[in-house]
Amino acid sequence: MTKQVKEVTHQPLTSINTTISQKQLLNDLHYRQSKQIIQHLLDKGLISADQFQKIDQLNKQSFPPLYSLECVATSTIQS
């Protein structure tokens, strides 16, 4: 059985501004640390899932992460 190979097409790469400030990096670090802490509290049963979500939303406002999983586009590769 021979596998058909499809031609790959792409658009030229364009440069984007990837300058990240020290404040953005610190915000991201603080957000991720705070999320680990509340995840630990949730895992230990010290807070509920609802409380986890509320605290996480407040932390996102206080320490805006560089990106969140909701912003990352994912797709499945089919052969």
N, CA and C atoms as a LAMMPS dump frame, in Angstrom:
ITEM: TIMESTEP
0
ITEM: NUMBER OF ATOMS
237
ITEM: BOX BOUNDS ff ff ff
-5.0000000000000000e+02 5.0000000000000000e+02
-5.0000000000000000e+02 5.0000000000000000e+02
-5.0000000000000000e+02 5.0000000000000000e+02
ITEM: ATOMS id mol type element x y z
1 1 1 N 0.843 -1.168 0
2 1 2 C 0 0 0
3 1 3 C 0.895 1.241 0
4 2 1 N 0.63 2.132 -0.92
5 2 2 C 1.42 3.353 -1.046
6 2 3 C 0.638 4.517 -0.455
7 3 1 N 1.321 5.289 0.36
8 3 2 C 0.685 6.446 0.991
9 3 3 C 0.816 7.647 0.073
10 4 1 N -0.285 8.339 -0.131
11 4 2 C -0.286 9.531 -0.97
12 4 3 C 0.289 10.702 -0.179
13 5 1 N 1.159 11.468 -0.815
14 5 2 C 1.755 12.637 -0.179
15 5 3 C 1.127 13.873 -0.785
16 6 1 N 0.618 14.742 0.07
17 6 2 C -0.004 15.977 -0.395
18 6 3 C 1.027 17.097 -0.419
19 7 1 N 0.906 17.966 -1.387
20 7 2 C 1.796 19.111 -1.478
21 7 3 C 1.526 20.053 -0.31
22 8 1 N 2.586 20.532 0.289
23 8 2 C 2.469 21.451 1.417
24 8 3 C 2.595 22.866 0.889
25 9 1 N 1.615 23.67 1.222
26 9 2 C 1.68 25.075 0.831
27 9 3 C 1.748 25.905 2.101
28 10 1 N 2.368 27.029 2.016
29 10 2 C 2.491 27.894 3.179
30 10 3 C 2.562 29.342 2.736
31 11 1 N 2.297 30.187 3.675
32 11 2 C 2.428 31.611 3.429
33 11 3 C 3.787 32.042 3.951
34 12 1 N 4.377 33.056 3.349
35 12 2 C 5.677 33.519 3.829
36 12 3 C 5.583 33.957 5.286
37 13 1 N 6.656 33.752 6.008
38 13 2 C 6.701 34.169 7.405
39 13 3 C 6.745 35.684 7.482
40 14 1 N 5.992 36.22 8.415
41 14 2 C 6.024 37.655 8.631
42 14 3 C 6.52 37.901 10.042
43 15 1 N 7.27 38.94 10.199
44 15 2 C 7.795 39.235 11.527
45 15 3 C 6.698 39.825 12.392
46 16 1 N 6.757 39.493 13.653
47 16 2 C 5.808 40.038 14.606
48 16 3 C 6.599 40.631 15.765
49 17 1 N 5.974 41.53 16.463
50 17 2 C 6.618 42.152 17.604
51 17 3 C 6.573 41.173 18.777
52 18 1 N 7.726 40.708 19.204
53 18 2 C 7.777 39.745 20.299
54 18 3 C 8.462 40.333 21.529
55 19 1 N 8.476 41.629 21.62
56 19 2 C 9.1 42.272 22.761
57 19 3 C 8.207 42.091 23.984
58 20 1 N 8.775 41.518 25.024
59 20 2 C 8.043 41.287 26.259
60 20 3 C 8.753 42.06 27.361
61 21 1 N 7.988 42.831 28.08
62 21 2 C 8.598 43.641 29.135
63 21 3 C 8.85 42.795 30.384
64 22 1 N 9.688 43.321 31.249
65 22 2 C 9.977 42.633 32.507
66 22 3 C 8.704 42.522 33.347
67 23 1 N 7.862 43.562 33.307
68 23 2 C 6.602 43.537 34.066
69 23 3 C 5.7 42.416 33.549
70 24 1 N 5.617 42.23 32.241
71 24 2 C 4.792 41.157 31.682
72 24 3 C 5.311 39.789 32.121
73 25 1 N 6.626 39.638 32.116
74 25 2 C 7.209 38.363 32.548
75 25 3 C 6.922 38.094 34.018
76 26 1 N 7.065 39.131 34.85
77 26 2 C 6.779 38.958 36.273
78 26 3 C 5.301 38.659 36.518
79 27 1 N 4.417 39.334 35.794
80 27 2 C 2.989 39.053 35.919
81 27 3 C 2.703 37.594 35.565
82 28 1 N 3.313 37.126 34.488
83 28 2 C 3.102 35.746 34.064
84 28 3 C 3.621 34.779 35.127
85 29 1 N 4.801 35.055 35.649
86 29 2 C 5.371 34.205 36.694
87 29 3 C 4.477 34.184 37.933
88 30 1 N 4.03 35.363 38.368
89 30 2 C 3.179 35.439 39.553
90 30 3 C 1.841 34.731 39.329
91 31 1 N 1.278 34.88 38.138
92 31 2 C 0.022 34.188 37.846
93 31 3 C 0.217 32.668 37.919
94 32 1 N 1.272 32.182 37.297
95 32 2 C 1.499 30.724 37.288
96 32 3 C 1.777 30.183 38.693
97 33 1 N 2.504 30.955 39.493
98 33 2 C 2.75 30.536 40.875
99 33 3 C 1.445 30.509 41.675
100 34 1 N 0.634 31.538 41.503
101 34 2 C -0.63 31.585 42.237
102 34 3 C -1.551 30.444 41.805
103 35 1 N -1.509 30.106 40.527
104 35 2 C -2.353 29.004 40.047
105 35 3 C -1.895 27.673 40.646
106 36 1 N -0.592 27.483 40.775
107 36 2 C -0.095 26.256 41.408
108 36 3 C -0.56 26.159 42.857
109 37 1 N -0.554 27.284 43.548
110 37 2 C -0.973 27.29 44.95
111 37 3 C -2.448 26.93 45.068
112 38 1 N -3.299 27.582 44.269
113 38 2 C -4.725 27.28 44.395
114 38 3 C -5.053 25.887 43.874
115 39 1 N -4.266 25.389 42.917
116 39 2 C -4.461 24.009 42.442
117 39 3 C -4.154 23.041 43.585
118 40 1 N -3.118 23.328 44.337
119 40 2 C -2.759 22.496 45.493
120 40 3 C -3.878 22.527 46.535
121 41 1 N -4.427 23.721 46.793
122 41 2 C -5.538 23.839 47.736
123 41 3 C -6.753 23.038 47.264
124 42 1 N -7.021 23.1 45.963
125 42 2 C -8.138 22.342 45.397
126 42 3 C -7.89 20.843 45.53
127 43 1 N -6.678 20.409 45.201
128 43 2 C -6.34 18.981 45.285
129 43 3 C -6.456 18.452 46.71
130 44 1 N -6.156 19.297 47.691
131 44 2 C -6.235 18.895 49.103
132 44 3 C -7.662 19.008 49.651
133 45 1 N -8.583 19.535 48.844
134 45 2 C -9.966 19.679 49.283
135 45 3 C -10.199 20.881 50.184
136 46 1 N -9.262 21.806 50.197
137 46 2 C -9.389 22.985 51.06
138 46 3 C -10.242 24.08 50.426
139 47 1 N -10.4 24.046 49.103
140 47 2 C -11.308 24.954 48.402
141 47 3 C -12.103 24.142 47.398
142 48 1 N -13.258 24.68 47.013
143 48 2 C -14.106 23.996 46.028
144 48 3 C -13.68 24.391 44.611
145 49 1 N -14.196 23.666 43.631
146 49 2 C -13.9 23.979 42.226
147 49 3 C -14.412 25.378 41.879
148 50 1 N -15.566 25.746 42.441
149 50 2 C -16.125 27.081 42.192
150 50 3 C -15.207 28.164 42.771
151 51 1 N -14.719 27.929 43.988
152 51 2 C -13.788 28.888 44.598
153 51 3 C -12.5 28.975 43.785
154 52 1 N -12.018 27.834 43.298
155 52 2 C -10.819 27.812 42.462
156 52 3 C -11.01 28.716 41.246
157 53 1 N -12.14 28.562 40.556
158 53 2 C -12.407 29.36 39.352
159 53 3 C -12.457 30.86 39.675
160 54 1 N -13.124 31.204 40.774
161 54 2 C -13.239 32.619 41.148
162 54 3 C -11.867 33.216 41.487
163 55 1 N -11.086 32.477 42.268
164 55 2 C -9.746 32.965 42.63
165 55 3 C -8.874 33.083 41.383
166 56 1 N -8.969 32.107 40.492
167 56 2 C -8.172 32.132 39.264
168 56 3 C -8.524 33.352 38.412
169 57 1 N -9.808 33.67 38.32
170 57 2 C -10.218 34.851 37.554
171 57 3 C -9.661 36.129 38.175
172 58 1 N -9.682 36.218 39.501
173 58 2 C -9.109 37.389 40.173
174 58 3 C -7.6 37.469 39.941
175 59 1 N -6.94 36.323 39.987
176 59 2 C -5.492 36.302 39.742
177 59 3 C -5.164 36.73 38.32
178 60 1 N -5.997 36.339 37.357
179 60 2 C -5.768 36.759 35.968
180 60 3 C -5.874 38.271 35.834
181 61 1 N -6.759 38.87 36.619
182 61 2 C -6.895 40.326 36.577
183 61 3 C -5.694 40.994 37.252
184 62 1 N -5.235 40.412 38.353
185 62 2 C -4.108 40.986 39.086
186 62 3 C -2.783 40.778 38.365
187 63 1 N -2.619 39.593 37.815
188 63 2 C -1.373 39.216 37.135
189 63 3 C -1.701 38.681 35.748
190 64 1 N -1.941 39.557 34.766
191 64 2 C -2.313 39.066 33.437
192 64 3 C -1.226 38.157 32.861
193 65 1 N -1.573 36.895 32.578
194 65 2 C -0.581 35.997 31.988
195 65 3 C -0.297 36.395 30.543
196 66 1 N 0.867 35.97 30.048
197 66 2 C 1.217 36.266 28.654
198 66 3 C 0.221 35.631 27.697
199 67 1 N -0.177 34.424 28.016
200 67 2 C -1.193 33.74 27.23
201 67 3 C -1.872 32.73 28.134
202 68 1 N -3.046 32.341 27.727
203 68 2 C -3.74 31.301 28.472
204 68 3 C -4.101 30.185 27.506
205 69 1 N -4.426 29.06 28.048
206 69 2 C -4.748 27.918 27.193
207 69 3 C -5.946 28.2 26.304
208 70 1 N -6.845 29.072 26.748
209 70 2 C -8.003 29.408 25.928
210 70 3 C -7.601 30.133 24.649
211 71 1 N -6.434 30.781 24.68
212 71 2 C -5.974 31.561 23.531
213 71 3 C -5.144 30.742 22.547
214 72 1 N -4.744 29.554 22.939
215 72 2 C -3.886 28.741 22.103
216 72 3 C -4.745 27.884 21.19
217 73 1 N -4.542 28.052 19.888
218 73 2 C -5.297 27.258 18.917
219 73 3 C -4.63 25.895 18.768
220 74 1 N -5.431 24.874 18.89
221 74 2 C -4.912 23.526 18.706
222 74 3 C -5.724 22.821 17.633
223 75 1 N -5.099 21.919 16.952
224 75 2 C -5.807 21.135 15.952
225 75 3 C -5.215 19.753 15.935
226 76 1 N -5.971 18.822 15.448
227 76 2 C -5.474 17.464 15.352
228 76 3 C -4.931 17.238 13.951
229 77 1 N -3.895 16.472 13.884
230 77 2 C -3.277 16.141 12.597
231 77 3 C -3.831 14.794 12.178
232 78 1 N -4.377 14.766 11.005
233 78 2 C -4.947 13.518 10.499
234 78 3 C -4.077 13 9.375
235 79 1 N -3.835 11.719 9.38
236 79 2 C -3.011 11.137 8.315
237 79 3 C -3.861 10.487 7.274
